[in-house]
Amino acid sequence: MQIITILNRIYPFKGFVYKKVTFRDNPFKELVATIVPRKNSQGICSKCNRKSPGYDRLPVRYFSFIPLWNIRVGFEYSPRRVECKDHGVVVEHMPWVSGKHHATIAFQVYLSQWARLLSWQEVARRFNVSWDVVCDSIKMVVDFGLTHRSMDGIKSIGVDEISVGKGHKYVTLVYQIDLGIRRLLWIGEERKVKTFLRFFMDLGKERCANISFVCSDMWKPYLKVIAKKIPQALNILDRFHIMQKFSFAIDEVRSSETAELRKNGYEPILTKSRWLLLKRPENLTSKQGVRLKTILGYNLKSIRSYLLKEEFQQFWTYQSAMWAGKFLDEWIRKTMLSKIEPMKKVAKMLRRHKPLIMNWFVAKGSFSSGVVEALNNTAKLTIKRSYGFRQYETLKYALYHKLGELPIPKSTHEFF
């Protein structure tokens, strides 16, 4: 079977034919397919997609295609200029390429799919193209996906921020966390009130009115914007963010107490015990379990903090919001009498945000900010694997590409 036959079967274009395929050996091995217009066919205006009479021809252009047997493949075509009634003399629409790119749409989609698995630099190296070609391919695919994605039916969202550089540089990320679909909806530069407000402006009042649940952390600006823009939505402060506060508090107590024991000449019993106190008991190794059992016998603030944290885990086991609320009140009372300042700070936080925390039971635990944190971890890994991005726009495209669950341009053949 000839190469032309294969191309006609997997990648045909209406109004165009593959005339011939030549094998070139200099400066590198490649297959070049020459494309010509079908006889008596008219060119199509690239701006309005209407057939228009021809005007003249431009010099031959080269377009990169997907490699075959590790051999470079490309198309050659001499574009026609057409004289459109509305737009004057313009270059015709060429269905295998987007805009002025030198890579075909199929090759751009192919590169973008590999860029989900490898770093952009590694994709460029493997397919013998520049980093800019990979970047432009991802931008084309993401732009297409953002234009054609559906934003209807969004019932649950989660909001958080991630650090993207030194000097407290953040981006705000909003996710859809409905059951069955979890994707990145929106990215905003910086972590400010006006940043989050811009998301709701972009989403529109009608779609905002359909949101029933929102997961967030306890940052006051987030809470205020949510209460203002989607007052009908149930704002959930769930287990992940709350238990994260416990971990910070215990670590602070352990660190200060370790330094105090060392200063007073006592045995450094808490040295290298950080993860013993932060991990859940069921996640400890057998060796860690034995050591934890040993240090639990000491009357130290770190141990009392750990026991308070483990006691609080019972809160999540309640089925009744009423009884969970009573347990929470009693736990707060007990902790405020403990004289352990970091834990008292956590207790005050829980008392201050009690109504939002109790929403976790109203939602029956169906929605969790742990989902948001999982998506955030994927976002951070994407940035780390690419060794960071110098420009915010490039970062935005990378995150949409990885987490956006965007549709891709359709083709007559799916290239794996």
N, C-alpha and C positions, 0 to 999 in steps of 0.2 A: 504494500500500500504506500503510495507516494505522500510526501509531506503536504502537498496541496490538498489532497483528498482528506487528510486528517483535519487540516485547518478549516476546510469547508464544512466538515461535519460538526466540529466542536465550537467553532468561533466564526460563524458566517455574519455578513453585514448586508443589509438590504441596500441595493444600488451600487454595490462594490463587488469586485471579484479578485481573487488571488491569481495573478498572471503567471508568475514563476517563482521558484525558490532557488537561490544560489548558495553554495558553500564557500565561505571565504576563510582564508588561512593566515591573513596578515592584517593587523599585528597579532590577532588572536583568532581562534576558531569560532566561527559563528554561522548560523543559518539566517539568511535575509530573504523575507518574502516580499515581493513587489506587489503592491495593491494598485489597481486601476479602477476608474468608474465604469459601471456597467454601461454598455452601448445605449445611447439615446436617453440616459438618465440625467435629470437635472440636479444641480447642487441645492442644498438646503441652507437657508440663512441661519447662522449660528446664534442669532439673537431672538428671532421670532419663530424659528423652525418651519418656515414656509418655503416651498420650492421657488427658486428664482433663476432667471437666465444667467448664463455664464458671462464673466467679464474677461478674465485672463488666468494664467497659471503661475504659481509660485515655484521657487526651486524645490528640489526633492528634500523631504524631511525624514529623519530616522526616528522610529519609536521602539522603545525596549519592550519585549514580550517575555513571557515566562520561559526559563531555560528548558531545554529538552536534552536528556541524557548528559546533563552537566555541560551542555553546549549553549552558548548564548544564542538567543533568537530575537530577531527584530523585524519590524515592518519598514518598508520604504514607500513613500507616497508623495506625489507632487500635488499639493492642495490647490483647489480651484478658488478663485474669488468670484463671488456672485454679486449681481446688482439688484439689491432688494428695494422695493418701492418705498418702504418706510425707513430703512437704515442705510441706504446707499450701498457703496461697494464694501463688502466685508468678506472675510474668509469663510468658506463653507463649514458646516457642521460635520465633524468626522466622528462617527459613533464609537470608535475604539479608543478615543482619548478625551480627557477632560481639560478644557481650556487650552493653555499653551504648554502643558506638560509634555515632556519627551518620553514619558513612560505610559504605556497603555493602561486603561482602567483595570483590566484583568491582572496586570502585573502589580499595580498599586494595591489592589485588594489582597493579592497573594503575599506581598511584602508586609502588609498590615496584619495579616493573620499570623505570620511568623513573629511579628513584633509583640504579640501577646505572650509569647513563650520565651523569647530571648531579648536581650538588650538591643536597642536600636543600632548600636555600633557593631554588635555581633551579626545582626541581620545584614547590614551593609557589607561587612567583610565576606560573609558566606555567599552572597549573590553578586559580589564584585560591582557594587554601586556605591555612591557616596552617601554619607549620613544624611545630607540634605534631601536626597531622593527618597529615603525611608521616611523622613519627617514630612515631606510634601505628600507622600502616599497616605500617611496616617491622617493628615489634615483633610485631604480630600474625602476619605472614608468617613471621618467624624462629621464633617460638614454635611455630607449626604445623610448620615444617620440622624443628626439633630433636626434636619429639615423634614424628614419623613417619619420620625418616631411619633407614637401616640402618647399624649399627655392626659388622656381621659381615664376615668375610673380610679384615680388615686385616692385611697382612703386613709392610708397610714404613712407618715413620714418620720424621719429621724434626722436630727441636726447635730453637728459637732464640728470641731476645727482640728487641723493638724498643723504642726510646725513644718515649714518648708525651707528654712534657712536660718542663718545666724542673725542675732539682733531682734529676736521676737517677731519674726515674719510668719504670718499664718494665712491659711486659706479656710474659708467656711464651706463646708460640704453639706448638702441636703440630699438624703436618700429616700427612695420609696421602699418601704419595708412591709408591704402587703404580703400575705401568705401566697406563695407561688411566684412572686416577682420581687426581686431585690436588686435595685439598680441605683446608680448615681443620677440624680435629677438635675442638680445645679451646682455650680462652683462660683464662689465669690471671693475676690481678693480682700485680704485683711479680715480681722475679727472685730467688727463694729456693729452697732445697732443698724446703721444705714445699709450695711452689707446684707444683713438678714432681711431687712425691709424690702430690699431690691428683689429678693427671691419671690416674695408674695406679689409684687408688682408685675414681675414677668409671668407668674403663674396665672394671674387674673382672678377677679372676684368670684366668678362662677365656679372655677375649679377649687378655689380656697374654701368655698361653702360646702364642698363635698367631703372635706377632710374630717375624719372622725377621731383619729388618734395621732398623737405626736410624742415622740421620745426625745428627751433632751437631758443635758446635765443641769446643774443648779446655778448656772451663771445668770445673774439677775437680768441683764439685757435680753437674753433669750426668752426668759419667762415673761417679760413685759411685752415683747413683740408678739409672742404666741397669744397672750391674753387679749391683745389689741386686734390682731389680724384674723385669728381663727378662734373666737371665744367659744364656739360650739364644740371644739375638739377637746378630747380628754388628754390632758398633759400628764405623761407618765414619767416619773423618776424611778427607775427600776433598780434591780438588785446590783447590777454591775457597778454603776457609778457610786452607789451608796457604800458597797463593800470596799471600793477603791479608797474611800475616805478612811475607813477602818485601817487599811494597810498602811496608809501614810502616817496615821496617828501612832500605830504600834511601832513602826520603824523609827519614828521620832523618839518615843519613850525608850526603846531598846538602845538607840545610839547614845542618848544622854546618860542612861544608867550604866552602860558599859564604860564610858569615860569616867564616871563618878567612882565606880568600883575600882578601876585601875588606879585612879588618883589616891584612893584611900588604902591601897595596898591589899585589897581582897582578891580572891581567886577570880580570874576573868571567865566566869561560868557562861556568860552570854556571848563570848567571842565566837564568830562564825555560826551564829544561831538565827540569822535573819530569816532564812527560808523555812526554818522549823516553825517560826511563829506566823509566817505569812501564808504558807500553803495550807490547803484543807487537809485534815488528818488522813482522809482516804487516799490522798495523792503522795503521801510521804513514803520513802523507801523504808525497808525494814530497819536499816541502820539509823535513819533519821528518826523513826518511831521510837527506838530504844533511847536515843539521846533526848528526845522531847519528854519522854516519861521521866527521865532523870531530872531535868531542870524544872519540871512542873512542881517538884517538891520544895522549891525555894520560894520564900515569900518576897517576891520582887514586884515592882510596878509593871515590868514588862509581862510577867506571868499573869498578873491580875488583868492587865489589858487584853491579853490573849484570851483569857477565860470569859471576859465580857463580850469579846467578839464572837466566840463560839456559842455563847448563850443567845446572842442576838440572832443567830442562824435559825432559831426556832420560829422567828417572826414569819419567815417565808413559808412555813409549813401549814399555817392557818388557812382554813377554808372560809371562815366567817370574818368579814371586815371588822365587825364590832369587837370580837375577841382579839383580833390582831391589834386593834387600836388600844385596847386595855393593856395588852402585853407591852406595847411600845411605850405607853405612859409609865408603866412600872419600871421598865428597863431604863428609861431616861432618869427617873427619880433615883434609882440605885446608882447610876453612873455619876450623877451630879454630886453624890456623897462620897465618891471614891477618892477625891483629891488628886486625880491624875489629869492634869490640865489638857493634854491633847485629846483624851477620851471625852472630857467634859465639852470640849469644842465640838466633837462629833455629835454628842447628845443635844447640844444647843441647835446644831444644824438640822437634826432630825425633828426636833420640836418646831422649829421655824417652818419647815417644809412638810409637815405632817399631812395636810390635805392632798398635796401632790403625790406623796409617797403612798397614801392609801388608795390612789387611783389604780395602783398595780393590782389590787384585789378586785376593783370594779371591772377591769379589763380581763380578769381571770388569768392573768399571767400570760396572755396570748402574744403580747408585744414586748419586746425586750431591747434595751439599748445595747445589749451584748451583740446584737446583730450589727448595729452601727459600728461598734468597736472592731468587729471582724472585718467589715468593709474598710474601716480606717487602716487596719493593719495591712490589707492588700494595697491600699493607696500608698502607704509608707514604703512597702516593699518595691512598688513600681518606681518610686522616686529613687530609692537607694540603688536598685539594680541599674538605673540609668546614670548614677553618680550625680544626681541633681540636674536641674535645668536652670539656665541663666535667665531665661525669659518666662514671665508668668503665662503668656499665651501658649508656649510649648508645653508647660506643665499641665495646663488646662486640657489641651488636646490629649496628652498622655493618659490622664485620669479618665476622661470621657471614653477613650478607646478601650481601656481596661475594664472599667466598671459600669459603663453606660448601657450595656446590653442594646446597642444600637443596630438597626437594620443596615445591611450593606447593599451596594448596587447589585442588581440582578444580572446574571450572565446566562448565555445559552449552555454553558458547561461549568460545573463546579470544580475548581482546581484545588486539590488537597495539598 
